[in-house]
């Protein structure tokens, strides 16, 4: 399964972004993909082009091109007569996507390129974006600094003028290390501080943390999407309407249950996602973990501590305990 199509909050990761782009007035989306299972991406496009009434096309790499090379590859798709800027998003970033605000920020600063940044508590783990506070202009980038130079990091969302494409060769190129520093040296790169939450959900632990942030955001912005009025629900929980939940369960906080799931009686779920077609048998407990499509967790089993069950994994009855495991195929 290509990572952009993995469910997050009961819809593919990339769909969150496409919906935000549509809401910001974008009429065409170009997916930069590699050679892994393009037929799955094609099926996704056929389904959601019609649903969202937005044009979705591909630009497929035949060799790795880094984070900037794919833009050169898609040059013909990104250029048109309007000369308008275009968005670039990393597909595993989740946030509230203030894209209209970013367009206004970009225009106000007459920027050639604008990047979204987010503030973090420990910037030493990241590449820090150093800005001039009064103007938001990017001055430099510092990779994993040993001393404090700032607390803003690249959030993986950009708005670029077409002229940026002239700076990128069709080869393996890093937009963060090769292209942006050059634009910053010419005083044409600006950084907008992202309001609200942000998380790169490409790793299981971060996916679970990002889900908690996302559900908190739903509580504030779209509370109707959360389950309410049920004594068996604690905190922020999303349950697909086709899922069935038995008696005596305790679910939440921070749980997402997908379509067609069956949760038997006495089950305990918290801090987890249960994807489409899963069955959780009586008195099982799932915490801080991801249960993949069409899997089964047996009676009294425990799946805890950032365990990841892949597609069609079956955990047996009789108190099997899984902690921090990654199980890709049928087993246990």
KEVO-689729 format. One record per residue (C-alpha): residue in one letter; chain; x, y, z. Coordinates in nm, 3 decimals. Last residue first. Example, Ala and Ser with C-alpha at 12.3 -4.5 7.8 and 13.67 -1.06 7.14 Angstrom:
<atoms>
+---+---+---------+---------+---------+
: r : c :       X :       Y :       Z :
+---+---+---------+---------+---------+
: s : A :   1.367 :  -0.106 :   0.714 :
: a : A :   1.230 :  -0.450 :   0.780 :
+---+---+---------+---------+---------+
</atoms>
This chain:
<atoms>
+---+---+---------+---------+---------+
: r : c :       X :       Y :       Z :
+---+---+---------+---------+---------+
: x : A :   0.028 :  -1.522 :   1.573 :
: x : A :   0.047 :  -1.471 :   1.198 :
: x : A :  -0.078 :  -1.342 :   0.869 :
: x : A :   0.152 :  -1.083 :   0.720 :
: x : A :   0.315 :  -0.754 :   0.816 :
: x : A :   0.356 :  -0.780 :   1.192 :
: x : A :   0.539 :  -0.486 :   1.352 :
: x : A :   0.581 :  -0.540 :   1.725 :
: x : A :   0.595 :  -0.276 :   2.002 :
: x : A :   0.412 :  -0.499 :   2.252 :
: x : A :   0.200 :  -0.795 :   2.147 :
: x : A :   0.048 :  -1.020 :   2.417 :
: x : A :  -0.152 :  -1.331 :   2.324 :
: x : A :  -0.415 :  -1.385 :   2.593 :
: x : A :  -0.588 :  -1.702 :   2.474 :
: x : A :  -0.725 :  -1.610 :   2.131 :
: x : A :  -0.502 :  -1.578 :   1.825 :
: x : A :  -0.384 :  -1.262 :   1.652 :
: x : A :  -0.475 :  -1.270 :   1.283 :
: x : A :  -0.310 :  -1.033 :   1.035 :
: x : A :  -0.508 :  -0.952 :   0.718 :
: x : A :  -0.319 :  -0.632 :   0.627 :
: x : A :  -0.057 :  -0.507 :   0.869 :
: x : A :  -0.061 :  -0.511 :   1.249 :
: x : A :   0.145 :  -0.233 :   1.405 :
: x : A :   0.235 :  -0.236 :   1.774 :
: x : A :   0.303 :   0.109 :   1.916 :
: x : A :   0.297 :   0.003 :   2.284 :
: x : A :   0.000 :  -0.234 :   2.295 :
: x : A :  -0.193 :  -0.519 :   2.135 :
: x : A :  -0.329 :  -0.742 :   2.414 :
: x : A :  -0.536 :  -1.054 :   2.345 :
: x : A :  -0.829 :  -1.143 :   2.573 :
: x : A :  -1.020 :  -1.293 :   2.280 :
: x : A :  -0.843 :  -1.266 :   1.945 :
: x : A :  -0.747 :  -0.964 :   1.733 :
: x : A :  -0.850 :  -1.004 :   1.371 :
: x : A :  -0.719 :  -0.818 :   1.066 :
: x : A :  -0.919 :  -0.704 :   0.764 :
: x : A :  -0.727 :  -0.378 :   0.724 :
: x : A :  -0.452 :  -0.285 :   0.969 :
: x : A :  -0.458 :  -0.249 :   1.348 :
: x : A :  -0.244 :   0.046 :   1.461 :
: x : A :  -0.129 :   0.082 :   1.823 :
: x : A :  -0.138 :   0.312 :   2.125 :
: x : A :  -0.368 :   0.072 :   2.310 :
: x : A :  -0.572 :  -0.229 :   2.198 :
: x : A :  -0.733 :  -0.456 :   2.460 :
: x : A :  -0.926 :  -0.776 :   2.389 :
: x : A :  -1.224 :  -0.858 :   2.611 :
: x : A :  -1.427 :  -1.026 :   2.338 :
: x : A :  -1.296 :  -1.023 :   1.982 :
: x : A :  -1.173 :  -0.729 :   1.775 :
: x : A :  -1.270 :  -0.771 :   1.411 :
: x : A :  -1.117 :  -0.548 :   1.144 :
: x : A :  -1.291 :  -0.472 :   0.813 :
: x : A :  -1.154 :  -0.119 :   0.762 :
: x : A :  -0.889 :   0.011 :   1.001 :
: x : A :  -0.869 :   0.018 :   1.379 :
: x : A :  -0.671 :   0.320 :   1.496 :
: x : A :  -0.539 :   0.350 :   1.849 :
: x : A :  -0.503 :   0.577 :   2.152 :
: x : A :  -0.757 :   0.377 :   2.351 :
: x : A :  -0.960 :   0.062 :   2.296 :
: x : A :  -1.099 :  -0.179 :   2.558 :
: x : A :  -1.324 :  -0.465 :   2.442 :
: x : A :  -1.595 :  -0.606 :   2.671 :
: x : A :  -1.830 :  -0.710 :   2.394 :
: x : A :  -1.715 :  -0.753 :   2.034 :
: x : A :  -1.591 :  -0.472 :   1.808 :
: x : A :  -1.681 :  -0.548 :   1.447 :
: x : A :  -1.533 :  -0.318 :   1.184 :
: x : A :  -1.718 :  -0.260 :   0.857 :
: x : A :  -1.583 :   0.090 :   0.803 :
: x : A :  -1.307 :   0.220 :   1.033 :
: x : A :  -1.272 :   0.284 :   1.406 :
: x : A :  -1.061 :   0.585 :   1.515 :
: x : A :  -0.961 :   0.621 :   1.881 :
: x : A :  -0.819 :   0.915 :   2.078 :
: x : A :  -0.983 :   0.862 :   2.418 :
: x : A :  -1.134 :   0.623 :   2.393 :
: x : A :  -1.353 :   0.315 :   2.384 :
: x : A :  -1.483 :   0.114 :   2.679 :
: x : A :  -1.688 :  -0.185 :   2.570 :
: x : A :  -1.968 :  -0.334 :   2.781 :
: x : A :  -2.195 :  -0.425 :   2.494 :
: x : A :  -2.081 :  -0.472 :   2.136 :
: x : A :  -1.976 :  -0.220 :   1.872 :
: x : A :  -2.068 :  -0.255 :   1.504 :
: x : A :  -1.902 :  -0.039 :   1.237 :
: x : A :  -2.106 :   0.087 :   0.937 :
: x : A :  -2.141 :   0.442 :   1.075 :
: x : A :  -1.764 :   0.482 :   1.093 :
: x : A :  -1.651 :   0.558 :   1.447 :
: x : A :  -1.446 :   0.866 :   1.545 :
: x : A :  -1.352 :   0.909 :   1.913 :
: x : A :  -1.240 :   1.211 :   2.116 :
: x : A :  -1.293 :   1.171 :   2.488 :
: x : A :  -1.437 :   0.858 :   2.650 :
: x : A :  -1.708 :   0.650 :   2.481 :
: x : A :  -1.901 :   0.375 :   2.661 :
: x : A :  -2.152 :   0.621 :   2.806 :
: x : A :  -2.254 :   0.725 :   2.454 :
: x : A :  -2.393 :   1.073 :   2.390 :
: x : A :  -2.125 :   1.183 :   2.144 :
: x : A :  -1.914 :   1.025 :   1.871 :
: x : A :  -1.698 :   1.277 :   1.685 :
: x : A :  -1.766 :   1.414 :   1.335 :
: x : A :  -2.010 :   1.671 :   1.477 :
: x : A :  -1.717 :   1.827 :   1.664 :
: x : A :  -1.589 :   1.986 :   1.345 :
: x : A :  -1.353 :   2.274 :   1.443 :
: x : A :  -1.259 :   2.239 :   1.812 :
: x : A :  -1.325 :   1.869 :   1.868 :
: x : A :  -1.196 :   1.799 :   1.517 :
: x : A :  -0.868 :   1.966 :   1.615 :
: x : A :  -0.839 :   1.740 :   1.918 :
: x : A :  -0.899 :   1.445 :   1.685 :
: x : A :  -0.614 :   1.562 :   1.459 :
: x : A :  -0.376 :   1.606 :   1.752 :
: x : A :  -0.451 :   1.254 :   1.881 :
: x : A :  -0.411 :   1.116 :   1.529 :
: x : A :  -0.078 :   1.294 :   1.492 :
: x : A :   0.054 :   1.122 :   1.805 :
: x : A :  -0.054 :   0.783 :   1.667 :
: x : A :   0.100 :   0.858 :   1.326 :
: x : A :   0.415 :   0.986 :   1.498 :
: x : A :   0.463 :   0.651 :   1.672 :
: x : A :   0.388 :   0.462 :   1.350 :
: x : A :   0.621 :   0.665 :   1.121 :
: x : A :   0.511 :   0.880 :   0.824 :
: x : A :   0.281 :   1.096 :   1.035 :
: x : A :   0.473 :   1.424 :   1.003 :
: x : A :   0.280 :   1.629 :   1.256 :
: x : A :   0.135 :   1.979 :   1.285 :
: x : A :  -0.117 :   2.147 :   1.516 :
: x : A :  -0.256 :   2.499 :   1.508 :
: x : A :  -0.110 :   2.799 :   1.330 :
: x : A :   0.179 :   2.745 :   1.087 :
: x : A :   0.441 :   3.020 :   1.101 :
: x : A :   0.492 :   3.160 :   0.751 :
: x : A :   0.847 :   3.162 :   0.620 :
: x : A :   0.976 :   3.383 :   0.338 :
: x : A :   1.229 :   3.325 :   0.057 :
: x : A :   1.328 :   3.604 :  -0.185 :
: x : A :   1.627 :   3.750 :  -0.001 :
: x : A :   1.876 :   3.640 :  -0.272 :
: x : A :   2.057 :   3.418 :  -0.019 :
: x : A :   1.716 :   3.273 :   0.073 :
: x : A :   1.659 :   3.163 :  -0.289 :
: x : A :   1.996 :   2.982 :  -0.287 :
: x : A :   1.924 :   2.824 :   0.053 :
: x : A :   1.584 :   2.704 :  -0.080 :
: x : A :   1.723 :   2.523 :  -0.386 :
: x : A :   2.010 :   2.308 :  -0.261 :
: x : A :   1.947 :   2.182 :   0.093 :
: x : A :   1.567 :   2.195 :   0.126 :
: x : A :   1.482 :   2.142 :  -0.242 :
: x : A :   1.715 :   1.844 :  -0.253 :
: x : A :   1.810 :   1.729 :  -0.604 :
: x : A :   1.835 :   1.399 :  -0.788 :
: x : A :   1.837 :   1.514 :  -1.149 :
: x : A :   1.621 :   1.721 :  -1.381 :
: x : A :   1.773 :   2.056 :  -1.285 :
: x : A :   1.590 :   2.301 :  -1.060 :
: x : A :   1.645 :   2.680 :  -1.065 :
: x : A :   1.414 :   2.742 :  -1.360 :
: x : A :   1.137 :   2.570 :  -1.166 :
: x : A :   1.157 :   2.843 :  -0.901 :
: x : A :   1.041 :   3.091 :  -1.168 :
: x : A :   0.695 :   2.929 :  -1.154 :
: x : A :   0.641 :   3.096 :  -0.815 :
: x : A :   0.635 :   2.859 :  -0.522 :
: x : A :   0.402 :   2.799 :  -0.226 :
: x : A :   0.543 :   2.538 :   0.010 :
: x : A :   0.423 :   2.288 :   0.272 :
: x : A :   0.673 :   2.049 :   0.437 :
: x : A :   0.660 :   2.196 :   0.789 :
: x : A :   1.023 :   2.319 :   0.787 :
: x : A :   1.133 :   2.390 :   1.142 :
: x : A :   1.106 :   2.693 :   1.369 :
: x : A :   1.268 :   2.688 :   1.715 :
: x : A :   1.559 :   2.928 :   1.670 :
: x : A :   1.938 :   2.945 :   1.689 :
: x : A :   1.979 :   2.752 :   2.016 :
: x : A :   2.305 :   2.561 :   2.040 :
: x : A :   2.417 :   2.231 :   1.890 :
: x : A :   2.201 :   2.288 :   1.581 :
: x : A :   2.041 :   1.994 :   1.396 :
: x : A :   2.086 :   2.140 :   1.043 :
: x : A :   2.088 :   2.522 :   1.034 :
: x : A :   1.904 :   2.696 :   0.751 :
: x : A :   1.951 :   3.065 :   0.677 :
: x : A :   1.801 :   3.415 :   0.653 :
: x : A :   1.437 :   3.340 :   0.576 :
: x : A :   1.225 :   3.655 :   0.561 :
: x : A :   0.951 :   3.667 :   0.825 :
: x : A :   0.976 :   4.052 :   0.813 :
: x : A :   1.023 :   4.160 :   1.176 :
: x : A :   1.147 :   3.824 :   1.302 :
: x : A :   1.423 :   3.777 :   1.045 :
: x : A :   1.414 :   3.402 :   1.002 :
: x : A :   1.627 :   3.099 :   1.087 :
: x : A :   1.474 :   2.772 :   0.967 :
: x : A :   1.602 :   2.489 :   1.187 :
: x : A :   1.690 :   2.144 :   1.056 :
: x : A :   1.565 :   1.903 :   1.318 :
: x : A :   1.648 :   1.710 :   1.633 :
: x : A :   1.812 :   2.012 :   1.803 :
: x : A :   1.483 :   2.207 :   1.766 :
: x : A :   1.341 :   2.062 :   2.090 :
: x : A :   1.010 :   2.232 :   2.178 :
: x : A :   0.895 :   2.275 :   1.818 :
: x : A :   0.754 :   2.571 :   1.622 :
: x : A :   0.613 :   2.509 :   1.276 :
: x : A :   0.725 :   2.647 :   0.942 :
: x : A :   0.536 :   2.694 :   0.618 :
: x : A :   0.746 :   2.786 :   0.319 :
: x : A :   0.712 :   3.077 :   0.079 :
: x : A :   0.895 :   3.108 :  -0.252 :
: x : A :   0.945 :   3.397 :  -0.493 :
: x : A :   0.802 :   3.626 :  -0.230 :
: x : A :   0.623 :   3.954 :  -0.291 :
: x : A :   0.574 :   3.965 :   0.087 :
: x : A :   0.201 :   4.043 :   0.073 :
: x : A :   0.147 :   3.797 :  -0.211 :
: x : A :   0.301 :   3.502 :  -0.026 :
: x : A :   0.120 :   3.582 :   0.298 :
: x : A :  -0.213 :   3.606 :   0.111 :
: x : A :  -0.155 :   3.268 :  -0.054 :
: x : A :  -0.053 :   3.123 :   0.283 :
: x : A :  -0.375 :   3.244 :   0.446 :
: x : A :  -0.571 :   3.064 :   0.174 :
: x : A :  -0.365 :   2.750 :   0.242 :
: x : A :  -0.427 :   2.726 :   0.618 :
: x : A :  -0.378 :   2.345 :   0.607 :
: x : A :  -0.513 :   2.230 :   0.948 :
: x : A :  -0.224 :   1.986 :   0.995 :
: x : A :  -0.108 :   1.645 :   0.867 :
: x : A :   0.216 :   1.593 :   0.673 :
: x : A :   0.259 :   1.254 :   0.504 :
: x : A :   0.218 :   1.374 :   0.145 :
: x : A :   0.482 :   1.647 :   0.150 :
: x : A :   0.306 :   1.943 :  -0.008 :
: x : A :   0.395 :   2.174 :  -0.300 :
: x : A :   0.157 :   2.458 :  -0.382 :
: x : A :   0.162 :   2.655 :  -0.707 :
: x : A :   0.222 :   3.020 :  -0.792 :
: x : A :   0.027 :   3.183 :  -1.077 :
: x : A :   0.195 :   3.251 :  -1.412 :
: x : A :  -0.148 :   3.242 :  -1.574 :
: x : A :  -0.025 :   3.096 :  -1.904 :
: x : A :   0.052 :   2.757 :  -1.756 :
: x : A :   0.345 :   2.580 :  -1.594 :
: x : A :   0.302 :   2.298 :  -1.340 :
: x : A :   0.220 :   2.014 :  -1.580 :
: x : A :   0.510 :   2.097 :  -1.812 :
: x : A :   0.751 :   2.115 :  -1.517 :
: x : A :   0.653 :   1.775 :  -1.375 :
: x : A :   1.004 :   1.629 :  -1.406 :
: x : A :   1.155 :   1.953 :  -1.276 :
: x : A :   0.924 :   1.933 :  -0.975 :
: x : A :   1.018 :   1.566 :  -0.924 :
: x : A :   1.385 :   1.673 :  -0.900 :
: x : A :   1.323 :   1.890 :  -0.593 :
: x : A :   1.263 :   1.638 :  -0.313 :
: x : A :   1.496 :   1.362 :  -0.431 :
: x : A :   1.489 :   1.239 :  -0.791 :
: x : A :   1.482 :   0.860 :  -0.744 :
: x : A :   1.460 :   0.681 :  -1.082 :
: x : A :   1.172 :   0.615 :  -1.321 :
: x : A :   0.969 :   0.889 :  -1.154 :
: x : A :   0.599 :   0.923 :  -1.229 :
: x : A :   0.415 :   1.254 :  -1.269 :
: x : A :   0.049 :   1.177 :  -1.227 :
: x : A :  -0.275 :   1.370 :  -1.278 :
: x : A :  -0.570 :   1.474 :  -1.063 :
: x : A :  -0.836 :   1.713 :  -1.195 :
: x : A :  -1.088 :   1.819 :  -0.932 :
: x : A :  -1.460 :   1.746 :  -0.909 :
: x : A :  -1.420 :   1.604 :  -0.557 :
: x : A :  -1.616 :   1.283 :  -0.606 :
: x : A :  -1.529 :   1.248 :  -0.975 :
: x : A :  -1.155 :   1.293 :  -0.933 :
: x : A :  -1.180 :   1.085 :  -0.616 :
: x : A :  -1.256 :   0.742 :  -0.757 :
: x : A :  -1.044 :   0.750 :  -1.073 :
: x : A :  -0.752 :   0.898 :  -0.879 :
: x : A :  -0.760 :   0.626 :  -0.614 :
: x : A :  -0.764 :   0.354 :  -0.879 :
: x : A :  -0.461 :   0.513 :  -1.044 :
: x : A :  -0.277 :   0.529 :  -0.712 :
: x : A :  -0.336 :   0.157 :  -0.667 :
: x : A :  -0.216 :   0.092 :  -1.024 :
: x : A :   0.105 :   0.285 :  -0.950 :
: x : A :   0.219 :   0.001 :  -0.721 :
: x : A :   0.569 :   0.131 :  -0.642 :
: x : A :   0.731 :   0.300 :  -0.943 :
: x : A :   0.755 :   0.644 :  -0.786 :
: x : A :   0.486 :   0.908 :  -0.756 :
: x : A :   0.456 :   1.286 :  -0.788 :
: x : A :   0.082 :   1.347 :  -0.772 :
: x : A :  -0.026 :   1.654 :  -0.969 :
: x : A :  -0.341 :   1.828 :  -0.843 :
: x : A :  -0.561 :   2.052 :  -1.057 :
: x : A :  -0.834 :   2.304 :  -0.975 :
: x : A :  -0.694 :   2.465 :  -0.659 :
: x : A :  -0.941 :   2.710 :  -0.504 :
: x : A :  -0.838 :   2.686 :  -0.138 :
: x : A :  -1.117 :   2.437 :  -0.064 :
: x : A :  -0.983 :   2.208 :  -0.338 :
: x : A :  -0.636 :   2.225 :  -0.184 :
: x : A :  -0.778 :   2.132 :   0.156 :
: x : A :  -0.967 :   1.836 :   0.006 :
: x : A :  -0.649 :   1.724 :  -0.171 :
: x : A :  -0.453 :   1.744 :   0.154 :
: x : A :  -0.692 :   1.534 :   0.364 :
: x : A :  -0.717 :   1.295 :   0.068 :
: x : A :  -0.343 :   1.232 :   0.085 :
: x : A :  -0.368 :   1.049 :   0.415 :
: x : A :  -0.643 :   0.820 :   0.286 :
: x : A :  -0.968 :   0.845 :   0.485 :
: x : A :  -1.086 :   0.707 :   0.817 :
: x : A :  -0.893 :   0.951 :   1.038 :
: x : A :  -0.575 :   0.840 :   0.864 :
: x : A :  -0.601 :   0.557 :   0.614 :
: x : A :  -0.293 :   0.458 :   0.414 :
: x : A :  -0.318 :   0.591 :   0.057 :
: x : A :  -0.025 :   0.833 :   0.085 :
: x : A :   0.192 :   0.544 :   0.215 :
: x : A :   0.157 :   0.334 :  -0.100 :
: x : A :   0.000 :   0.000 :   0.000 :
+---+---+---------+---------+---------+
</atoms>
